[in-house]
Amino acid sequence: MSAKASPEQRVHQSPADILSERRVAGNKPQAAFSAALLLLIVVFASMLGWADRAVAQDVSTPNFWDQRQRSTKPVIEPRERIRFLTSTDYPPFNFLDARGRLGGFNVDLARAICEELDLVDRCQIEARPFAELVPLLEKGEAEAVIAGVAITPESRRRLAFTESYLRYPARFVTRKAAPLAEPIGQALAGRAVGTVEGSAHAAMLDAFFPGIRRVGFGDRAKALSALKSGAVDTVFGDGIDLSFWLESEAADGCCAFSGGPYLSDRFLGEGLSIALARKDADLAKAFDYAIGQVVAKGTFSELLLRYFPVSAF
């Protein structure tokens, strides 16, 4: 219930390491238009009923978000405040910056939602330890949690959720000198594919690319080290983490994404969503409207480009 949504069950790089690499890499928007297009596809894929299977995205058909859809701005019941709770240990989604100020993708998204709903004067964003977030929400001491609360059958019985606003993509990463050609399934024949042993990505790889030569490693760093040395031909893992690694000093410009991205509710979960109390299902729908507006106006893509140096999609 209180676990963070994550495809690798957080067995890979720690949040502190991710933020450290992000600071080294800097914010370098690359191929802004294509990145924005890809991200729009992935963000709203779940709203259109994607099946529980791995899906390789084709950016030539950006038809997942119905631009003809029109919705009326919701009327929010009078409230003295709308308090968002988040944590500080999940960069780049939520963290404290060098000056000790709360920041991150989730924090800026919450602010954008409040602006779309004309609630800036009533919105508050507060950081607490992750383990305290859901209990505080259920006690009525907050209206929303935007910090990666896992969406599970149990959590759905106890909480209301917005639609997922970001999915975790799985990606193959290869050395730049030896990319994988499409179709990936054929390109993997005879190749050594590294994964973190026991991870969701290892299980996903076995299910959707049967018969490949998978090589398990104890952690992400060992798998990527093997990739750089040529001990494996590719590594399959969390696209978001891998996007930061690609721009890090550790990668040293060695590698790039090949194929994908790949999504699967079964193995990677339903992604990131805002959690609310069960009684606030109407407020969740209002947040959905606001997120739709944030996407349509391009603000969502701007936030993604700000916090992710290389598109994970």
Phi, psi and omega per residue, in radians:
M1 nan -0.779 -3.080
S2 -1.626 0.013 -3.104
A3 -1.241 2.633 3.050
K4 -1.388 2.527 3.049
A5 -1.176 2.217 -3.135
S6 -2.869 2.326 -3.114
P7 -1.214 -0.473 -3.096
E8 -1.758 0.165 -3.058
Q9 0.943 0.508 3.097
R10 1.017 0.525 3.092
V11 -1.462 -0.150 -3.093
H12 -1.691 -2.533 -2.972
Q13 -0.987 2.436 3.137
S14 -1.283 2.720 3.095
P15 -0.975 -0.670 -3.140
A16 -1.092 -0.672 3.121
D17 -1.161 -0.699 3.138
I18 -1.083 -0.803 -3.135
L19 -1.128 -0.670 3.115
S20 -1.064 -0.777 3.127
E21 -1.151 -0.629 3.127
R22 -1.095 -0.690 3.135
R23 -1.185 -0.618 3.112
V24 -1.173 -0.777 -3.061
A25 -1.259 -0.604 -3.068
G26 1.383 3.050 3.113
N27 -1.685 1.819 -3.086
K28 -2.132 1.521 3.116
P29 -1.010 2.167 -3.141
Q30 -2.147 2.310 -3.132
A31 0.872 1.056 -2.982
A32 -1.006 -0.772 -3.076
F33 -1.125 -0.849 -3.116
S34 -1.150 -0.635 3.120
A35 -1.116 -0.781 -3.139
A36 -1.079 -0.721 -3.140
L37 -1.090 -0.812 -3.139
L38 -1.085 -0.747 -3.074
L39 -1.172 -0.640 3.087
L40 -1.089 -0.664 3.116
I41 -1.056 -0.865 -3.025
V42 -1.234 -0.702 -3.050
V43 -1.014 -0.716 -3.029
F44 -1.846 0.193 3.141
A45 -1.057 -0.707 -3.069
S46 -1.126 -0.513 -3.103
M47 -1.176 -0.306 -3.082
L48 -1.863 0.327 2.948
G49 1.309 0.751 3.068
W50 -1.083 2.482 3.131
A51 -1.246 2.860 3.132
D52 -1.424 1.372 -3.141
R53 -2.725 2.844 3.094
A54 -1.262 2.374 -3.106
V55 -2.279 2.158 3.018
A56 -1.544 2.173 -3.041
Q57 -1.382 2.447 3.073
D58 -1.970 1.924 -3.038
V59 -1.315 -0.088 3.139
S60 -1.366 -0.163 -3.128
T61 -2.227 1.295 -3.103
P62 -1.396 1.198 -3.034
N63 -2.030 0.376 -3.091
F64 -1.448 -0.454 3.127
W65 -1.849 1.997 -3.067
D66 -1.330 1.794 -3.112
Q67 -1.193 -0.247 3.109
R68 -1.430 -0.227 -3.105
Q69 -1.159 2.305 3.115
R70 -2.185 2.382 3.109
S71 -2.373 2.627 -3.116
T72 -1.552 2.435 3.116
K73 -1.057 2.199 -3.067
P74 -1.259 2.685 3.046
V75 -1.675 2.084 -3.111
I76 -1.522 2.277 3.068
E77 -1.029 2.521 -3.114
P78 -0.957 2.234 3.116
R79 -2.423 2.483 3.085
E80 -1.218 -0.538 -3.111
R81 -2.751 2.797 2.934
I82 -2.266 1.824 -3.060
R83 -1.745 2.106 3.009
F84 -1.624 2.336 3.000
L85 -1.868 2.482 3.044
T86 -2.534 -3.109 3.104
S87 -2.083 -3.080 -3.110
T88 -2.144 0.243 -2.982
D89 -2.071 0.458 -3.057
Y90 -2.410 0.992 3.132
P91 -1.159 2.593 0.078
P92 -1.564 0.242 -3.091
F93 -1.378 -0.732 3.065
N94 -2.678 2.271 -3.075
F95 -2.896 2.973 2.993
L96 -1.731 2.291 -3.123
D97 -1.399 -3.045 -3.065
A98 -1.066 -0.402 3.131
R99 -1.662 0.072 3.137
G100 1.427 0.267 -3.137
R101 -1.651 2.532 3.138
L102 -1.261 2.256 3.136
G103 -2.642 -3.118 3.096
G104 2.235 2.954 -3.120
F105 -0.990 -0.856 -3.112
N106 -1.101 -0.666 -3.126
V107 -1.132 -0.804 3.129
D108 -1.184 -0.593 3.092
L109 -1.145 -0.734 3.097
A110 -1.037 -0.731 3.112
R111 -1.119 -0.699 3.132
A112 -1.148 -0.666 3.084
I113 -1.064 -0.785 3.137
C114 -1.090 -0.671 3.107
E115 -1.130 -0.745 -3.136
E116 -1.123 -0.560 -3.115
L117 -1.659 0.121 -3.139
D118 0.987 0.771 -3.092
L119 -2.115 0.318 -3.053
V120 -1.001 -0.661 -3.096
D121 -1.249 -0.250 -3.122
R122 -1.955 -0.131 -3.094
C123 -1.481 2.420 3.044
Q124 -2.285 2.512 3.081
I125 -2.198 2.092 -3.037
E126 -2.241 2.462 3.124
A127 -1.737 2.344 3.048
R128 -2.421 2.847 3.023
P129 -0.996 2.478 -3.017
F130 -0.980 -0.700 -3.092
A131 -1.092 -0.364 -3.108
E132 -1.572 -0.212 -2.949
L133 -1.120 -0.959 -3.103
V134 -1.144 -0.775 3.071
P135 -0.986 -0.720 3.105
L136 -1.129 -0.682 3.100
L137 -1.085 -0.771 -3.105
E138 -1.240 -0.390 3.070
K139 -1.446 -0.085 -3.140
G140 1.484 0.241 -3.125
E141 -1.581 0.094 3.058
A142 -2.761 2.817 3.120
E143 -1.773 -0.401 -3.062
A144 -2.699 2.636 3.023
V145 -2.125 2.136 3.110
I146 -2.124 1.415 -3.030
A147 -2.716 0.465 3.064
G148 1.347 0.629 3.045
V149 -1.157 2.235 -3.081
A150 -1.127 2.388 3.090
I151 -1.618 1.927 -3.120
T152 -2.339 2.911 3.064
P153 -0.959 -0.684 3.135
E154 -1.158 -0.812 -3.107
S155 -1.162 -0.562 3.096
R156 -1.193 -0.501 3.075
R157 -1.230 -0.498 -3.034
R158 -1.768 -0.404 -3.017
L159 -2.300 2.858 2.956
A160 -1.782 2.592 3.138
F161 -2.294 2.578 2.928
T162 -1.293 3.019 2.950
E163 -1.106 2.668 3.099
S164 -1.104 2.292 3.138
Y165 -1.771 -0.152 3.085
L166 -2.720 2.305 3.101
R167 -1.807 2.674 3.057
Y168 -1.546 1.985 3.099
P169 -1.526 2.547 2.964
A170 -1.660 2.504 -3.104
R171 -2.433 2.672 2.901
F172 -1.644 2.381 3.031
V173 -2.108 2.365 -3.079
T174 -2.308 2.899 2.985
R175 -1.183 2.493 -3.084
K176 -1.032 -0.525 -3.116
A177 -1.364 -0.181 -3.077
A178 -2.445 1.110 -3.140
P179 -1.243 2.823 3.073
L180 -1.637 2.280 3.124
A181 -1.556 2.701 3.026
E182 -1.385 2.578 -0.076
P183 -1.290 2.378 -3.040
I184 -1.050 -0.675 -3.120
G185 -0.965 -0.734 3.111
Q186 -1.285 -0.660 -3.108
A187 -1.134 -0.437 -3.110
L188 -1.366 -0.220 -3.100
A189 -1.012 2.145 3.121
G190 1.383 -0.038 -3.131
R191 -1.599 2.625 3.050
A192 -1.583 2.118 -3.078
V193 -1.941 2.072 -3.135
G194 -1.542 2.450 3.037
T195 -2.508 2.897 3.001
V196 -1.414 2.106 -3.078
E197 -1.037 2.332 3.109
G198 1.420 0.044 -3.104
S199 -1.495 2.905 3.071
A200 -1.083 -0.602 -3.125
H201 -1.206 -0.598 3.076
A202 -1.104 -0.757 3.123
A203 -1.160 -0.705 3.127
M204 -1.108 -0.741 3.138
L205 -1.081 -0.780 3.131
D206 -1.086 -0.640 -3.065
A207 -1.309 -0.685 -2.989
F208 -1.862 -0.166 3.038
F209 -2.306 1.076 -3.073
P210 -1.124 2.592 3.069
G211 1.528 -0.046 3.115
I212 -1.352 2.912 3.108
R213 -1.674 1.606 -3.099
R214 -1.549 2.372 3.115
V215 -2.040 2.065 -3.098
G216 -1.555 2.511 3.104
F217 -2.239 2.739 -3.105
G218 -1.217 -0.487 3.108
D219 -2.712 3.016 -3.075
R220 -1.110 -0.730 -3.103
A221 -1.057 -0.717 3.139
K222 -1.173 -0.680 3.130
A223 -1.113 -0.749 -3.111
L224 -1.267 -0.558 3.051
S225 -1.113 -0.696 3.104
A226 -1.144 -0.613 3.089
L227 -1.116 -0.824 -3.123
K228 -1.085 -0.637 -3.094
S229 -1.405 -0.243 -3.110
G230 1.617 0.076 3.120
A231 -1.166 -0.517 2.995
V232 -2.227 2.755 -3.098
D233 -1.520 -0.462 -3.105
T234 -2.758 2.775 3.027
V235 -2.152 2.383 3.130
F236 -1.940 2.149 -3.091
G237 -2.888 -2.847 -3.101
D238 -1.212 2.068 -3.085
G239 -1.081 -0.584 -3.119
I240 -1.194 -0.850 3.088
D241 -1.070 -0.745 -3.114
L242 -1.145 -0.547 3.123
S243 -1.111 -0.641 3.097
F244 -1.281 -0.652 3.117
W245 -1.094 -0.690 -3.103
L246 -1.029 -0.523 -3.120
E247 -1.727 0.114 -3.062
S248 -1.571 2.891 3.049
E249 -1.112 -0.567 -3.132
A250 -1.068 -0.667 3.139
A251 -1.314 -0.597 3.089
D252 0.967 0.629 3.063
G253 1.220 0.328 -3.019
C254 -1.317 -0.513 -2.757
C255 -2.373 3.010 3.136
A256 -2.729 2.911 3.067
F257 -1.282 2.588 2.988
S258 -2.307 2.258 3.106
G259 1.196 3.095 3.058
G260 1.298 -2.875 0.101
P261 -1.315 2.899 -3.119
Y262 -2.153 2.330 -3.125
L263 -2.117 2.555 3.091
S264 -2.771 2.017 3.049
D265 -1.058 -0.685 -3.053
R266 -1.065 -0.757 -3.058
F267 -1.741 -0.550 -3.021
L268 -1.918 -0.014 3.113
G269 1.410 -3.083 -3.057
E270 -1.621 0.084 3.053
G271 1.502 -2.727 -3.072
L272 -1.688 2.384 -3.119
S273 -2.572 2.848 3.069
I274 -1.666 2.247 3.141
A275 -1.676 2.428 3.101
L276 -2.375 2.918 3.065
A277 -1.154 2.659 -3.107
R278 -0.981 -0.618 -3.106
K279 -1.242 -0.192 -3.079
D280 -1.836 0.605 3.128
A281 -1.057 -0.595 3.118
D282 -1.164 -0.632 3.100
L283 -1.181 -0.620 3.077
A284 -1.061 -0.705 3.109
K285 -1.158 -0.627 3.088
A286 -1.131 -0.697 3.078
F287 -1.099 -0.674 3.102
D288 -1.060 -0.755 3.089
Y289 -1.031 -0.807 -3.096
A290 -1.111 -0.729 3.122
I291 -1.098 -0.693 3.080
G292 -1.027 -0.693 3.110
Q293 -1.198 -0.686 3.118
V294 -1.072 -0.691 3.108
V295 -1.197 -0.857 -3.073
A296 -1.047 -0.562 -3.108
K297 -1.507 -0.061 3.117
G298 1.540 -0.057 -3.111
T299 -1.157 -0.644 -3.130
F300 -1.082 -0.788 3.124
S301 -1.108 -0.655 3.105
E302 -1.081 -0.714 3.121
L303 -1.136 -0.728 3.129
L304 -1.096 -0.743 3.133
L305 -1.194 -0.496 3.127
R306 -1.224 -0.682 -2.990
Y307 -1.784 -0.192 -3.112
F308 -2.144 1.917 -3.058
P309 -1.126 -0.561 3.066
V310 -2.226 2.298 -3.140
S311 -1.045 2.274 3.088
A312 -1.372 -0.075 -3.062
F313 -1.973 nan nan
